[in-house]
Amino acid sequence: MESKISRRKLLQTGIGAVLLGPPAYAVGVEPKWLALERLQIPIEGLPPGFEGTKVAVISDVHYPKNISKGFVDRACGLAMSESPDLVVLPGDFVDGHDRSKRVPNMRGLYDRLRAPLGVWGSVGNHDVAMGERQVLREIARNTPIRMLANEHVILRRGGDSLCLAAVGDLWYGVVDLERSLGGVPHEMPRLLLSHNPDLAEDLAPGRYRIDLQISGHTHGGEVLVPGLSFTPSKYGDKFRQGLAAGLSHRVYVTRGIGSPRFARFMARPEVSLLTLVRSPRP
C-alpha cells in the first residue's frame, strides 16, 4: 500500500501549494511526498517457483545531500511494508559532488532492509565519483546490502533458479556483460542492475538475454517544467521513468528517492514494487 498521507496533510499540502506557489511546493512539499509505484512484469519462461516474486527497488539516495536519515528510513519502511522477496538498490548511494569527498557513515541507514532472496545493489556514477572502493567499503561495513559489480548470483527457490546480475556504471565505471552474464544458461531468466538506463539502448539486440534491466539515474526528470526538466540520458525522455522498451531489452526506471538539486515537480520520489509474473513462451 502506498505511504499513507492523512486528509489533514493533504489539505495542508494543497493550501501550501496555492499560497506559496509552485516553487515553494517543488522545494518544500514534493521532495518529501514519497510514492509507491507498483507494476507487474511478465517474464518469459519464469520458473513456477518465482511466480509472483516481489522486487522492491530503492535508488538514487544521494545521502546525505538534501535527504535525512529519517526519510531514507521511511523509504525502507515503505518497501518492507510490502513484504518483498527481493530488494535491489541500483546505485547513487552517495552524492559525488560533495567537495569533502568523505563517504558518509551509513550505519543504521538501511537496517530495515531484509528479504528472503537478499538485498543487492550496484554502483552509480556518483558512487564512482566519490570513490568506488571507499563507498563499497562503507556499504559492506555498515549495511545489509551485498554489492554486485560485473558479476551475477543465482537466486534459488525450491528447485527453480533466477539470475540476478549487475554491471558497473555506464558513465564512469566499467560495463562488462560477458563477466556479468557469461556462463548463465540461456534458458534461465535474468534481471540486470544497471544504474544508467541508457545501457538498454546502447547494447546490440540479441547478444545477451536480459529479461528486465532495473535502473535509476534520471530522477524522473526532477522538475517537469519546459526548459527546466533534466533527464540525464542520450535518449531524451525515453528513459525518464517507468517501464520502457530499449533497443536491446526492457528496462524499468525508478524516479529514486533523493532530490540532490533540492526540488521535484511532477516527479515524486519513488519506491518501486515490481511483481514478476510468468509470460508464456511464444
VODO-737114 format. One record per atom (N, C-alpha, C): residue number from 1; atom name; z, y, x. Coordinates in steps of 0.05 Angstrom, whole numbers, plus 5000, padded with zeros to 4 digits. Each point is the difference from the previous one (the first is absolute). Last residue first. Example, Ala and Ser with C-alpha at 12.3 -4.5 7.8 and 13.67 -1.06 7.14 Angstrom:
<nodes>
- nr,atom,pz,py,px
- 2,N,5142,4955,5257;
- 2,CA,5001,5024,5016;
- 2,C,5014,5022,4985;
- 1,N,4999,4885,5006;
- 1,CA,5000,5024,4982;
- 1,C,5000,5024,5018;
</nodes>
This chain:
<nodes>
- nr,atom,pz,py,px
- 282,N,4467,4645,5131;
- 282,CA,4974,5004,4986;
- 282,C,4984,4974,4998;
- 281,N,5109,5001,5001;
- 281,CA,4978,5001,5019;
- 281,C,4974,5004,4985;
- 280,N,5093,5037,4959;
- 280,CA,4984,4975,5003;
- 280,C,4977,5004,5020;
- 279,N,5096,5050,5003;
- 279,CA,4973,5005,4990;
- 279,C,4983,4975,5004;
- 278,N,5112,5026,4995;
- 278,CA,4978,4983,5008;
- 278,C,4974,5008,4987;
- 277,N,5082,5068,5026;
- 277,CA,4993,4980,4979;
- 277,C,4976,4985,5009;
- 276,N,5083,5074,5037;
- 276,CA,4977,4984,5006;
- 276,C,4996,4979,4979;
- 275,N,5047,5101,5002;
- 275,CA,5004,4973,4992;
- 275,C,4975,4984,5004;
- 274,N,5050,5096,5038;
- 274,CA,4975,4985,4996;
- 274,C,5006,4971,4993;
- 273,N,5049,5102,5005;
- 273,CA,5006,4972,4995;
- 273,C,4974,4986,4992;
- 272,N,5038,5098,5052;
- 272,CA,4980,4984,4987;
- 272,C,5010,4972,4996;
- 271,N,5037,5108,5013;
- 271,CA,5006,4972,5008;
- 271,C,4981,4983,4984;
- 270,N,4993,5111,5023;
- 270,CA,4995,4975,4986;
- 270,C,5012,4976,5014;
- 269,N,4991,5118,4983;
- 269,CA,5008,4979,5018;
- 269,C,5001,4973,4985;
- 268,N,4935,5075,4959;
- 268,CA,5029,4993,5003;
- 268,C,5005,4979,5021;
- 267,N,4925,5068,4973;
- 267,CA,4999,4978,5019;
- 267,C,5029,4991,5005;
- 266,N,4973,5081,4953;
- 266,CA,4983,4979,4988;
- 266,C,4996,4976,5018;
- 265,N,5042,5067,5054;
- 265,CA,4992,5010,4974;
- 265,C,4979,4981,4988;
- 264,N,5078,5018,5087;
- 264,CA,4983,4982,4986;
- 264,C,4993,5012,4973;
- 263,N,5048,5030,5105;
- 263,CA,4991,5004,4973;
- 263,C,4984,4977,4990;
- 262,N,5038,5012,5091;
- 262,CA,5019,5013,4983;
- 262,C,4991,5004,4971;
- 261,N,4960,4951,5077;
- 261,CA,4991,5028,4998;
- 261,C,5016,5015,4979;
- 260,N,5018,4908,5016;
- 260,CA,5003,5014,5026;
- 260,C,4990,5028,5000;
- 259,N,5034,4925,4932;
- 259,CA,4984,5024,4995;
- 259,C,5002,5017,5026;
- 258,N,5015,4887,4965;
- 258,CA,5007,5024,5015;
- 258,C,4982,5024,4992;
- 257,N,4991,4908,4967;
- 257,CA,5023,5013,4988;
- 257,C,5007,5026,5014;
- 256,N,4902,4941,4978;
- 256,CA,5022,5003,5018;
- 256,C,5023,5015,4987;
- 255,N,4911,4970,4965;
- 255,CA,5004,5028,5006;
- 255,C,5024,5005,5020;
- 254,N,4936,4909,4996;
- 254,CA,5023,5012,4987;
- 254,C,5003,5029,5009;
- 253,N,4916,4927,4993;
- 253,CA,5011,5022,5015;
- 253,C,5023,5013,4985;
- 252,N,4938,4903,5008;
- 252,CA,5018,5015,4983;
- 252,C,5012,5022,5018;
- 251,N,4903,4941,5007;
- 251,CA,5024,5012,5013;
- 251,C,5016,5014,4978;
- 250,N,4911,4923,5019;
- 250,CA,5016,5018,4983;
- 250,C,5024,5010,5015;
- 249,N,4908,4974,5053;
- 249,CA,5019,4986,4983;
- 249,C,5016,5021,4984;
- 248,N,4921,5021,5056;
- 248,CA,5007,4974,5009;
- 248,C,5017,4984,4980;
- 247,N,4973,5091,4984;
- 247,CA,4975,4986,5007;
- 247,C,5005,4971,5007;
- 246,N,5073,5042,4937;
- 246,CA,4988,5008,5025;
- 246,C,4974,4984,5004;
- 245,N,5059,5026,4910;
- 245,CA,4983,4980,5012;
- 245,C,4987,5011,5026;
- 244,N,5099,5023,4948;
- 244,CA,4972,5009,5005;
- 244,C,4985,4977,5013;
- 243,N,5100,5033,4947;
- 243,CA,4983,4978,5009;
- 243,C,4972,5009,5003;
- 242,N,5080,5073,5012;
- 242,CA,4994,4978,4982;
- 242,C,4982,4979,5012;
- 241,N,4996,5101,5038;
- 241,CA,5022,4985,4989;
- 241,C,4990,4977,4983;
- 240,N,4945,5052,5063;
- 240,CA,5023,5018,4995;
- 240,C,5024,4985,4989;
- 239,N,4906,4975,5032;
- 239,CA,5025,4985,5006;
- 239,C,5024,5018,4996;
- 238,N,4914,5035,4981;
- 238,CA,4997,4971,4993;
- 238,C,5026,4985,5003;
- 237,N,4976,5096,5018;
- 237,CA,5021,4992,4982;
- 237,C,4998,4970,4992;
- 236,N,4954,5030,5091;
- 236,CA,5007,5018,4978;
- 236,C,5023,4989,4984;
- 235,N,4966,4959,5080;
- 235,CA,4985,4994,4976;
- 235,C,5009,5016,4976;
- 234,N,5039,4998,5090;
- 234,CA,4971,5006,5004;
- 234,C,4984,4998,4975;
- 233,N,5106,5026,5002;
- 233,CA,4982,4977,5000;
- 233,C,4972,5010,5005;
- 232,N,5096,5043,4975;
- 232,CA,4991,4994,5027;
- 232,C,4984,4974,5002;
- 231,N,5021,5077,4924;
- 231,CA,4998,4971,5001;
- 231,C,4989,4993,5028;
- 230,N,5040,5089,4942;
- 230,CA,4996,4990,5027;
- 230,C,5000,4969,4999;
- 229,N,4992,5098,4934;
- 229,CA,5004,4972,5003;
- 229,C,4993,4990,5028;
- 228,N,4986,5091,4967;
- 228,CA,5026,4994,5013;
- 228,C,5004,4971,5004;
- 227,N,4922,5038,4956;
- 227,CA,5003,5016,5024;
- 227,C,5026,4995,5015;
- 226,N,4999,4974,4899;
- 226,CA,4976,5005,5015;
- 226,C,5005,5019,5024;
- 225,N,5077,4937,4966;
- 225,CA,4990,5026,4991;
- 225,C,4975,5005,5017;
- 224,N,5076,4927,5000;
- 224,CA,4973,4997,4988;
- 224,C,4992,5026,4987;
- 223,N,5066,4962,5081;
- 223,CA,4999,5023,4981;
- 223,C,4972,5000,4988;
- 222,N,5025,4918,5047;
- 222,CA,5023,5018,5002;
- 222,C,5000,5023,4980;
- 221,N,4943,4917,5021;
- 221,CA,4989,5027,5002;
- 221,C,5020,5022,5001;
- 220,N,5022,4906,5000;
- 220,CA,4989,5007,4974;
- 220,C,4986,5027,5000;
- 219,N,5036,4956,5079;
- 219,CA,5020,5014,4984;
- 219,C,4990,5009,4973;
- 218,N,4960,4949,5080;
- 218,CA,4988,5023,4987;
- 218,C,5018,5016,4982;
- 217,N,5029,4919,5053;
- 217,CA,4986,5020,5016;
- 217,C,4991,5025,4986;
- 216,N,5015,4889,4980;
- 216,CA,5012,5025,4991;
- 216,C,4983,5023,5011;
- 215,N,4984,4885,4976;
- 215,CA,5000,5024,5017;
- 215,C,5016,5023,4988;
- 214,N,4963,4888,4996;
- 214,CA,5021,5018,4989;
- 214,C,5004,5023,5019;
- 213,N,4920,4921,4973;
- 213,CA,5012,5016,5020;
- 213,C,5020,5019,4986;
- 212,N,4953,4901,4971;
- 212,CA,5011,5026,4993;
- 212,C,5012,5013,5025;
- 211,N,4947,4922,5007;
- 211,CA,5001,5001,4971;
- 211,C,5011,5027,4990;
- 210,N,4944,4963,5088;
- 210,CA,5024,5016,4994;
- 210,C,5000,5004,4970;
- 209,N,4941,4944,5082;
- 209,CA,5010,4999,4972;
- 209,C,5026,5017,4998;
- 208,N,4918,5018,5071;
- 208,CA,5027,4989,4996;
- 208,C,5007,4999,4971;
- 207,N,4913,5023,5023;
- 207,CA,5008,4989,5026;
- 207,C,5028,4987,4999;
- 206,N,4950,5047,4926;
- 206,CA,4997,4972,5004;
- 206,C,5009,4988,5026;
- 205,N,4974,5106,4991;
- 205,CA,5006,4980,4979;
- 205,C,4996,4972,5009;
- 204,N,5028,5081,5066;
- 204,CA,4976,4988,4989;
- 204,C,5007,4979,4980;
- 203,N,5065,5086,5020;
- 203,CA,4993,4972,5009;
- 203,C,4974,4991,4987;
- 202,N,5040,5086,4980;
- 202,CA,4989,4999,5027;
- 202,C,4991,4972,5008;
- 201,N,5045,5022,4917;
- 201,CA,4972,5010,4999;
- 201,C,4987,4996,5027;
- 200,N,5091,4978,4988;
- 200,CA,4986,4984,4980;
- 200,C,4971,5008,4998;
- 199,N,5062,5048,5055;
- 199,CA,4991,4975,5012;
- 199,C,4984,4983,4981;
- 198,N,5044,5084,4977;
- 198,CA,4972,5001,5008;
- 198,C,4990,4974,5012;
- 197,N,5093,5021,4972;
- 197,CA,4982,4986,4981;
- 197,C,4971,4999,5009;
- 196,N,5095,5004,5059;
- 196,CA,4977,5017,4993;
- 196,C,4980,4985,4982;
- 195,N,5078,4955,5031;
- 195,CA,5010,5026,4991;
- 195,C,4977,5017,4989;
- 194,N,5005,4895,4996;
- 194,CA,4986,5019,5018;
- 194,C,5008,5028,4990;
- 193,N,5019,4888,4980;
- 193,CA,5012,5026,5001;
- 193,C,4985,5017,5021;
- 192,N,4971,4910,4937;
- 192,CA,4999,5014,5025;
- 192,C,5014,5027,4998;
- 191,N,4989,4894,4952;
- 191,CA,5007,5028,4996;
- 191,C,5001,5013,5027;
- 190,N,4950,4904,4962;
- 190,CA,5013,5016,5020;
- 190,C,5006,5028,4989;
- 189,N,4974,4886,4973;
- 189,CA,5000,5028,4993;
- 189,C,5016,5016,5020;
- 188,N,4950,4905,5021;
- 188,CA,5027,5012,4995;
- 188,C,4997,5030,4994;
- 187,N,4927,4941,5027;
- 187,CA,5007,4997,4971;
- 187,C,5027,5012,4993;
- 186,N,4964,4999,5090;
- 186,CA,4985,5018,4983;
- 186,C,5009,4998,4971;
- 185,N,5067,4982,5083;
- 185,CA,4979,4985,4985;
- 185,C,4987,5019,4980;
- 184,N,5041,5036,5091;
- 184,CA,5009,4996,4973;
- 184,C,4978,4986,4984;
- 183,N,4990,5028,5092;
- 183,CA,5014,4975,4997;
- 183,C,5010,4995,4972;
- 182,N,4984,5100,5029;
- 182,CA,4989,4977,5013;
- 182,C,5016,4975,4996;
- 181,N,5020,5093,4972;
- 181,CA,4992,4979,4981;
- 181,C,4987,4975,5012;
- 180,N,5038,5077,5051;
- 180,CA,5015,5000,4975;
- 180,C,4994,4976,4982;
- 179,N,4953,5017,5082;
- 179,CA,5028,4992,5006;
- 179,C,5016,4998,4974;
- 178,N,4913,5030,4991;
- 178,CA,4999,4973,5010;
- 178,C,5028,4990,5007;
- 177,N,4986,5090,4973;
- 177,CA,5000,4981,4978;
- 177,C,4999,4971,5009;
- 176,N,5033,5095,5041;
- 176,CA,4988,4976,5010;
- 176,C,5001,4979,4978;
- 175,N,5019,5110,5025;
- 175,CA,4994,4983,4978;
- 175,C,4985,4976,5011;
- 174,N,5069,5081,5041;
- 174,CA,4980,4980,5005;
- 174,C,4997,4983,4975;
- 173,N,5034,5107,5004;
- 173,CA,5008,4974,5011;
- 173,C,4976,4982,5006;
- 172,N,4999,5090,4959;
- 172,CA,5013,5002,5026;
- 172,C,5007,4973,5013;
- 171,N,4949,5010,4914;
- 171,CA,4996,5025,5016;
- 171,C,5010,4998,5028;
- 170,N,5012,4928,4937;
- 170,CA,4971,5004,5004;
- 170,C,4995,5024,5017;
- 169,N,5089,4936,5005;
- 169,CA,4990,5023,4986;
- 169,C,4971,5006,5008;
- 168,N,5033,4898,5005;
- 168,CA,5010,5026,5009;
- 168,C,4987,5023,4986;
- 167,N,5009,4906,4948;
- 167,CA,4987,5011,5024;
- 167,C,5014,5025,5009;
- 166,N,5024,4903,4938;
- 166,CA,5001,5029,5004;
- 166,C,4984,5007,5025;
- 165,N,5021,4914,4919;
- 165,CA,4992,5010,5026;
- 165,C,5003,5030,5002;
- 164,N,5024,4904,4938;
- 164,CA,5005,5029,5002;
- 164,C,4995,5009,5028;
- 163,N,4974,4908,4933;
- 163,CA,5001,5014,5026;
- 163,C,5006,5030,4996;
- 162,N,5025,4904,4944;
- 162,CA,4987,5026,4998;
- 162,C,5003,5014,5026;
- 161,N,5017,4894,4950;
- 161,CA,5001,5019,5021;
- 161,C,4984,5025,4994;
- 160,N,5055,4903,4954;
- 160,CA,4978,5019,5000;
- 160,C,5004,5021,5022;
- 159,N,5060,4927,4967;
- 159,CA,4979,4990,5018;
- 159,C,4976,5018,5003;
- 158,N,5091,5042,4976;
- 158,CA,4995,4972,4993;
- 158,C,4980,4989,5020;
- 157,N,4997,5089,5019;
- 157,CA,5015,4996,4976;
- 157,C,4994,4972,4989;
- 156,N,4984,5070,5093;
- 156,CA,4999,4974,4987;
- 156,C,5018,5000,4975;
- 155,N,4942,5067,5078;
- 155,CA,5021,4999,4981;
- 155,C,4998,4974,4984;
- 154,N,4966,5034,5100;
- 154,CA,4993,4983,4977;
- 154,C,5025,4999,4982;
- 153,N,4966,5079,5073;
- 153,CA,5019,4979,4994;
- 153,C,4989,4985,4976;
- 152,N,4955,5067,5084;
- 152,CA,5004,4991,4972;
- 152,C,5023,4981,4998;
- 151,N,4952,5087,5066;
- 151,CA,5010,4972,4998;
- 151,C,5004,4994,4971;
- 150,N,4987,5089,5044;
- 150,CA,4978,4982,5007;
- 150,C,5008,4971,5001;
- 149,N,5080,5047,4981;
- 149,CA,4979,5017,5013;
- 149,C,4978,4981,5011;
- 148,N,5098,5007,4933;
- 148,CA,4977,4985,5008;
- 148,C,4980,5019,5013;
- 147,N,5115,4996,4974;
- 147,CA,4974,5014,5004;
- 147,C,4979,4981,5010;
- 146,N,5094,4998,4938;
- 146,CA,4987,4986,5022;
- 146,C,4972,5011,5003;
- 145,N,5098,5039,4955;
- 145,CA,4971,4998,5000;
- 145,C,4990,4985,5024;
- 144,N,5092,5029,4971;
- 144,CA,4993,4972,4995;
- 144,C,4970,4995,5002;
- 143,N,5057,5076,5059;
- 143,CA,4990,4996,4973;
- 143,C,4994,4970,4996;
- 142,N,5032,5044,5085;
- 142,CA,5016,5011,4978;
- 142,C,4989,4996,4972;
- 141,N,4961,4969,5088;
- 141,CA,5029,5001,5005;
- 141,C,5016,5006,4974;
- 140,N,4903,4997,5003;
- 140,CA,5011,4973,5005;
- 140,C,5030,5001,5002;
- 139,N,4955,5082,4990;
- 139,CA,4997,4984,4976;
- 139,C,5012,4972,5004;
- 138,N,4997,5057,5074;
- 138,CA,5019,5009,4981;
- 138,C,4999,4984,4974;
- 137,N,4936,4982,5067;
- 137,CA,5027,4992,5009;
- 137,C,5021,5008,4980;
- 136,N,4911,5027,4986;
- 136,CA,5003,4972,4995;
- 136,C,5028,4990,5008;
- 135,N,4977,5089,5021;
- 135,CA,5003,4996,4971;
- 135,C,5004,4971,4993;
- 134,N,4983,5021,5090;
- 134,CA,5027,5010,4992;
- 134,C,5004,4996,4970;
- 133,N,4916,4978,5035;
- 133,CA,5020,4982,5010;
- 133,C,5028,5008,4991;
- 132,N,4925,5057,4980;
- 132,CA,5001,4975,4985;
- 132,C,5022,4981,5009;
- 131,N,4989,5106,4997;
- 131,CA,5006,4981,5021;
- 131,C,5004,4973,4988;
- 130,N,4968,5083,4956;
- 130,CA,5028,5003,5008;
- 130,C,5007,4983,5025;
- 129,N,4915,4992,4960;
- 129,CA,5002,5027,5012;
- 129,C,5029,5005,5010;
- 128,N,4981,4921,4952;
- 128,CA,4988,4998,5026;
- 128,C,5003,5027,5014;
- 127,N,5029,4996,4912;
- 127,CA,5017,4983,5016;
- 127,C,4990,4998,5029;
- 126,N,4949,5045,4936;
- 126,CA,5023,5016,5008;
- 126,C,5019,4983,5017;
- 125,N,4923,4959,4962;
- 125,CA,4992,5018,5021;
- 125,C,5024,5017,5009;
- 124,N,5026,4906,4960;
- 124,CA,4981,5020,4992;
- 124,C,4995,5019,5022;
- 123,N,5037,4889,4989;
- 123,CA,5002,5028,5009;
- 123,C,4979,5018,4989;
- 122,N,5047,4912,4951;
- 122,CA,4980,5006,5020;
- 122,C,5002,5029,5008;
- 121,N,5065,4916,4947;
- 121,CA,4989,5026,5003;
- 121,C,4978,5001,5021;
- 120,N,5070,4934,4927;
- 120,CA,4982,5002,5023;
- 120,C,4988,5028,5001;
- 119,N,5076,4927,4953;
- 119,CA,4995,5029,5001;
- 119,C,4985,5005,5025;
- 118,N,5014,4903,4937;
- 118,CA,5004,5017,5023;
- 118,C,4994,5030,4995;
- 117,N,5001,4921,4939;
- 117,CA,4978,4996,5019;
- 117,C,5002,5020,5024;
- 116,N,5067,5002,4930;
- 116,CA,4997,4972,5009;
- 116,C,4979,4995,5020;
- 115,N,5050,5095,4996;
- 115,CA,4982,4985,4983;
- 115,C,4996,4972,5010;
- 114,N,5052,5107,5014;
- 114,CA,5000,4971,5005;
- 114,C,4982,4987,4980;
- 113,N,5045,5104,5027;
- 113,CA,4976,4984,4999;
- 113,C,5004,4972,5007;
- 112,N,5065,5075,5003;
- 112,CA,4997,4987,4974;
- 112,C,4977,4980,4999;
- 111,N,5021,5056,5077;
- 111,CA,5017,4977,4997;
- 111,C,4997,4986,4973;
- 110,N,4958,5078,5052;
- 110,CA,4985,4980,4985;
- 110,C,5017,4976,4993;
- 109,N,5036,5076,5047;
- 109,CA,4979,5012,4985;
- 109,C,4986,4981,4981;
- 108,N,5074,4987,5069;
- 108,CA,5006,5002,4971;
- 108,C,4978,5010,4983;
- 107,N,4988,5020,5100;
- 107,CA,5022,4983,4991;
- 107,C,5006,5005,4971;
- 106,N,4933,5041,5062;
- 106,CA,4994,4988,4974;
- 106,C,5021,4982,4990;
- 105,N,4982,5089,5072;
- 105,CA,5016,4976,4995;
- 105,C,4995,4990,4972;
- 104,N,4924,5056,5054;
- 104,CA,5024,5002,4985;
- 104,C,5015,4974,4997;
- 103,N,4938,5034,5083;
- 103,CA,4998,4982,4977;
- 103,C,5026,5002,4984;
- 102,N,4956,5077,5062;
- 102,CA,5023,4982,4998;
- 102,C,4997,4983,4975;
- 101,N,4945,5077,5034;
- 101,CA,4991,4973,5007;
- 101,C,5023,4980,5002;
- 100,N,4993,5100,4977;
- 100,CA,5021,4987,5017;
- 100,C,4991,4973,5011;
- 99,N,4948,5052,4937;
- 99,CA,4998,5009,5028;
- 99,C,5020,4987,5018;
- 98,N,4953,4963,4909;
- 98,CA,5026,5010,5009;
- 98,C,4999,5006,5029;
- 97,N,4929,4960,4947;
- 97,CA,4998,5028,5007;
- 97,C,5026,5012,5009;
- 96,N,4985,4909,4966;
- 96,CA,4992,5003,5027;
- 96,C,4997,5029,5009;
- 95,N,5061,4945,4926;
- 95,CA,4980,5022,5000;
- 95,C,4994,5007,5030;
- 94,N,5030,4901,4953;
- 94,CA,5010,5025,5011;
- 94,C,4979,5021,4999;
- 93,N,4982,4915,4965;
- 93,CA,5029,4999,4996;
- 93,C,5012,5027,5009;
- 92,N,4903,4961,4988;
- 92,CA,5011,5028,5000;
- 92,C,5029,5000,4992;
- 91,N,4951,4908,4972;
- 91,CA,4998,5020,5020;
- 91,C,5009,5029,4994;
- 90,N,4994,4914,4940;
- 90,CA,4977,5004,5017;
- 90,C,5000,5026,5016;
- 89,N,5067,4925,4950;
- 89,CA,5001,5029,5006;
- 89,C,4978,5006,5020;
- 88,N,5036,4918,4923;
- 88,CA,4984,5008,5023;
- 88,C,5002,5030,5003;
- 87,N,5048,4906,4948;
- 87,CA,5000,5029,5003;
- 87,C,4984,5007,5025;
- 86,N,5014,4914,4922;
- 86,CA,4991,5009,5027;
- 86,C,5002,5030,5000;
- 85,N,5026,4955,4923;
- 85,CA,4999,4976,5017;
- 85,C,4995,5007,5029;
- 84,N,5051,5065,4924;
- 84,CA,4975,4992,5012;
- 84,C,5002,4974,5016;
- 83,N,5056,5056,4927;
- 83,CA,5003,4973,5012;
- 83,C,4974,4990,5013;
- 82,N,5022,5088,4959;
- 82,CA,4979,4983,4989;
- 82,C,5001,4972,5011;
- 81,N,5059,5071,5028;
- 81,CA,5005,4996,4971;
- 81,C,4979,4982,4987;
- 80,N,4994,5030,5092;
- 80,CA,5017,4976,4996;
- 80,C,5006,4995,4971;
- 79,N,4951,5078,5024;
- 79,CA,4985,4976,5007;
- 79,C,5016,4975,4994;
- 78,N,5043,5081,4990;
- 78,CA,4980,4998,4979;
- 78,C,4983,4975,5005;
- 77,N,5063,5024,5066;
- 77,CA,5013,4989,4976;
- 77,C,4981,4996,4977;
- 76,N,4969,5041,5079;
- 76,CA,5006,4972,5005;
- 76,C,5013,4987,4976;
- 75,N,4985,5092,4996;
- 75,CA,4974,4986,5000;
- 75,C,5004,4970,5004;
- 74,N,5076,5056,5007;
- 74,CA,4990,4999,4972;
- 74,C,4974,4984,4999;
- 73,N,5033,5018,5085;
- 73,CA,5017,4979,4987;
- 73,C,4992,4997,4971;
- 72,N,4961,5069,5048;
- 72,CA,4989,4974,5010;
- 72,C,5015,4978,4986;
- 71,N,5032,5085,4984;
- 71,CA,4975,4996,4986;
- 71,C,4987,4973,5009;
- 70,N,5080,5028,5042;
- 70,CA,5005,4992,4972;
- 70,C,4974,4995,4985;
- 69,N,4998,5033,5089;
- 69,CA,5007,4972,4999;
- 69,C,5005,4990,4972;
- 68,N,4935,5082,5010;
- 68,CA,5027,4994,5006;
- 68,C,5004,4970,5000;
- 67,N,4916,5073,5021;
- 67,CA,5008,4977,4984;
- 67,C,5028,4993,5008;
- 66,N,4940,5064,5045;
- 66,CA,5001,5008,4972;
- 66,C,5006,4976,4981;
- 65,N,4992,4969,5093;
- 65,CA,4986,5024,4993;
- 65,C,5000,5005,4970;
- 64,N,5040,4930,5065;
- 64,CA,5014,5013,4978;
- 64,C,4987,5026,4991;
- 63,N,4951,4918,4999;
- 63,CA,5028,5007,5004;
- 63,C,5004,5014,5027;
- 62,N,4920,4964,4946;
- 62,CA,5000,5024,5018;
- 62,C,5029,5009,5005;
- 61,N,4952,4930,4940;
- 61,CA,5027,5012,4997;
- 61,C,5003,5025,5016;
- 60,N,4924,4932,4973;
- 60,CA,4999,5028,5007;
- 60,C,5026,5014,4995;
- 59,N,4993,4909,4946;
- 59,CA,4985,5010,5023;
- 59,C,5005,5030,5005;
- 58,N,5022,4900,4941;
- 58,CA,5012,5026,5007;
- 58,C,4987,5010,5025;
- 57,N,4989,4916,4920;
- 57,CA,4988,5016,5022;
- 57,C,5014,5027,5002;
- 56,N,5009,4891,4956;
- 56,CA,5009,5027,4999;
- 56,C,4990,5015,5025;
- 55,N,4970,4908,4942;
- 55,CA,5000,5013,5027;
- 55,C,5008,5029,4996;
- 54,N,5002,4899,4944;
- 54,CA,5004,5029,4998;
- 54,C,5004,5011,5028;
- 53,N,4953,4907,4952;
- 53,CA,5015,5011,5022;
- 53,C,5001,5030,4998;
- 52,N,4953,4933,4942;
- 52,CA,5021,5018,4991;
- 52,C,5017,5012,5022;
- 51,N,4951,4914,5026;
- 51,CA,4993,5013,4975;
- 51,C,5024,5017,4991;
- 50,N,4997,4940,5077;
- 50,CA,5001,5028,5003;
- 50,C,4991,5016,4976;
- 49,N,4999,4903,5006;
- 49,CA,5027,5008,5008;
- 49,C,5004,5030,5003;
- 48,N,4914,4959,4982;
- 48,CA,5017,5001,4977;
- 48,C,5028,5009,5007;
- 47,N,4919,5034,5061;
- 47,CA,5013,4974,4995;
- 47,C,5019,5003,4976;
- 46,N,4910,5057,5013;
- 46,CA,5029,5003,5005;
- 46,C,5013,4974,4993;
- 45,N,4903,5026,4996;
- 45,CA,5012,4976,5012;
- 45,C,5029,5003,5007;
- 44,N,4957,5090,4983;
- 44,CA,4984,4976,4997;
- 44,C,5014,4977,5015;
- 43,N,5048,5086,4954;
- 43,CA,4993,4989,5026;
- 43,C,4985,4974,4997;
- 42,N,5033,5096,4940;
- 42,CA,4990,4973,5000;
- 42,C,4991,4992,5029;
- 41,N,5075,5072,4964;
- 41,CA,4978,4997,5019;
- 41,C,4990,4971,4998;
- 40,N,5062,5079,4940;
- 40,CA,4994,4972,5005;
- 40,C,4975,4998,5018;
- 39,N,5077,5082,4991;
- 39,CA,4972,4992,4998;
- 39,C,4998,4970,5005;
- 38,N,5072,5095,4990;
- 38,CA,4996,4971,4998;
- 38,C,4971,4994,4996;
- 37,N,5070,5084,5037;
- 37,CA,4973,4993,4991;
- 37,C,4997,4970,5001;
- 36,N,5081,5079,4998;
- 36,CA,4995,4972,5005;
- 36,C,4973,4993,4988;
- 35,N,5049,5099,5037;
- 35,CA,4986,4983,4980;
- 35,C,4999,4971,5009;
- 34,N,5060,5099,5018;
- 34,CA,4990,4974,5010;
- 34,C,4988,4984,4977;
- 33,N,5025,5103,5027;
- 33,CA,4995,4986,4975;
- 33,C,4986,4973,5006;
- 32,N,5022,5073,5062;
- 32,CA,5024,4984,4994;
- 32,C,4997,4983,4976;
- 31,N,4932,5061,5032;
- 31,CA,5006,4983,5023;
- 31,C,5024,4982,4995;
- 30,N,4973,5065,4931;
- 30,CA,4984,4975,5002;
- 30,C,5007,4983,5025;
- 29,N,5049,5085,4984;
- 29,CA,5002,4980,4980;
- 29,C,4985,4974,5006;
- 28,N,5004,5084,5056;
- 28,CA,5027,4993,4992;
- 28,C,5003,4977,4981;
- 27,N,4915,5035,5036;
- 27,CA,5018,4998,5023;
- 27,C,5027,4988,4991;
- 26,N,4930,5016,4937;
- 26,CA,4988,4983,5021;
- 26,C,5019,4995,5023;
- 25,N,5024,5060,4929;
- 25,CA,5000,4972,4991;
- 25,C,4990,4982,5022;
- 24,N,4996,5091,5017;
- 24,CA,5028,4991,5000;
- 24,C,5002,4971,4991;
- 23,N,4914,5041,4996;
- 23,CA,5010,4997,5028;
- 23,C,5029,4989,5001;
- 22,N,4960,5017,4912;
- 22,CA,4991,4976,5015;
- 22,C,5010,4999,5029;
- 21,N,5059,5058,4930;
- 21,CA,4972,4997,5006;
- 21,C,4994,4976,5018;
- 20,N,5084,5038,4955;
- 20,CA,4996,5005,5029;
- 20,C,4971,4997,5008;
- 19,N,5029,4987,4909;
- 19,CA,5012,5024,5009;
- 19,C,4993,5007,5029;
- 18,N,4969,4919,4959;
- 18,CA,4989,5022,4986;
- 18,C,5011,5027,5011;
- 17,N,5032,4918,5035;
- 17,CA,4971,5003,5007;
- 17,C,4988,5024,4986;
- 16,N,5090,4976,4980;
- 16,CA,4997,5011,5028;
- 16,C,4971,5005,5007;
- 15,N,5019,4959,4918;
- 15,CA,5008,5028,4999;
- 15,C,4996,5013,5028;
- 14,N,4985,4907,4993;
- 14,CA,4980,5015,4986;
- 14,C,5006,5030,4999;
- 13,N,5064,4941,5038;
- 13,CA,4976,5001,5016;
- 13,C,4978,5017,4987;
- 12,N,5079,4984,4952;
- 12,CA,5005,5019,5022;
- 12,C,4976,5002,5018;
- 11,N,4997,4937,4932;
- 11,CA,4999,5027,4988;
- 11,C,5005,5021,5022;
- 10,N,5006,4909,5024;
- 10,CA,4972,5007,4994;
- 10,C,4998,5029,4989;
- 9,N,5086,4965,5015;
- 9,CA,4986,5005,5026;
- 9,C,4971,5008,4995;
- 8,N,5051,4974,4926;
- 8,CA,5009,5025,5010;
- 8,C,4986,5008,5026;
- 7,N,4984,4916,4962;
- 7,CA,4987,5021,4985;
- 7,C,5008,5028,5009;
- 6,N,5006,4922,5073;
- 6,CA,5011,5006,4974;
- 6,C,4984,5022,4986;
- 5,N,4965,4925,5070;
- 5,CA,5007,5028,5000;
- 5,C,5009,5008,4972;
- 4,N,4983,4904,5064;
- 4,CA,5006,5013,4975;
- 4,C,5007,5029,5005;
- 3,N,4931,4930,5052;
- 3,CA,5026,5013,5003;
- 3,C,5005,5017,4976;
- 2,N,4939,4918,4982;
- 2,CA,4998,5024,5016;
- 2,C,5027,5014,5001;
- 1,N,4990,4893,4990;
- 1,CA,5000,5024,4983;
- 1,C,5000,5025,5018;
</nodes>
